């Protein structure tokens, strides 16, 4: 099958608009993007021709009038693989273009070798198995704890994974996988997943708090807290990609703080940050949710202690993605990076596995 997709800013914007507003019409897309209806119609018709999207007639209310036609992504067009890397396991989720998990697996990894070798040794056969189940893999997203340069697919440091010097995954990904592969911090991936789930809702700023328990590669077992910072619906990475890295000062001083001490310390910091930055929402997720209720209580306590007529007190919520948050978020991160202005989706569709592309 020959798939043609024009790699232009308009095409990227139209696909993004369809993604952010499921069920939108051609007229609505044109109005939102300020484009001629003919430009939108041409691109939308092509997306229909290649099978990426589908039409769904809307119900007509009132008398007469021509019904609008809703546009939705075709769940069978292709899938994204999301991977959550822990110290001793990989969580793998396959997500379709409706954001639904269509396959999930958990794989043990070798804790006696370096994390890059252990991860890839488990991931390659898993991707090969997924490739046999689904006709088109669009991209792979990988989330792991630590400081990560997502532009270079480089893990700079990770205490949870016992990584003290940087690992550049870019060349390994290129050698092993024919699909685009994107790497990011696991808490950031959780935030990407939340953006996917709530993409049609007006939540422009929020903190995503990923709770985890790290073990196997360290001599201790404690609560881990990572944060994805979303501002204007974009991940904020900060200087040297350090945004969202929480370090307990008790731990830095050489103590062995209990989870409750870590939760209290983090809660005070997070609530004051939200007040300072006018962030109205904190979302709690991850695989350490046995601590979630305690964290929510602590956040609300610190929030209630603030005073002042202009003080903003954030809403505390739990993610609906549960333990799969980072893996699903990694898949969502990969999809949204395919839809940037450069439209890397065009490169993905040009792969022999995914069809032939003429740009």
Order of alpha helices (4+ residues) and beta strands (2+ residues): beta-alpha-alpha-alpha-beta-beta-beta-beta-beta-alpha-beta-beta-beta-beta-alpha-beta-alpha-beta-beta-beta-alpha-alpha-beta-alpha-beta-alpha-alpha-beta
